Amino acid sequence: MGYDGVEYQTQLRDLQEGEKPCPVVTLVLYFEYKGHWNAPLSIQDALEVSDELKPYVTDVKVPSLTVRTILGKGATGNAC
């Protein structure tokens, strides 16, 4: 989230009149060295948030891409 904010700040600082910032996309590339990804992929999944508060808590989600799935099931993680 910090990198996203810094990138948006940089873009907004350097914008010319009439320009809009480009979207910033953050994702996780996971190489499965220690098994399947099992960490939360959103802020709300990482916290204990009551149902009453959920509508008010910003939920940032980070997409996860498993490299072995992208390269094929037989891939070892070494794409070279």
Secondary structure as GFF3:
##gff-version 3
##sequence-region A 1 80
A	DSSP	alpha_helix	2	14	.	.	.	ID=ss1
A	DSSP	beta_strand	28	30	.	.	.	ID=ss2
A	DSSP	alpha_helix	43	46	.	.	.	ID=ss3
A	DSSP	three_ten_helix	54	56	.	.	.	ID=ss4
A	DSSP	beta_strand	64	66	.	.	.	ID=ss5
A	DSSP	alpha_helix	67	71	.	.	.	ID=ss6
###
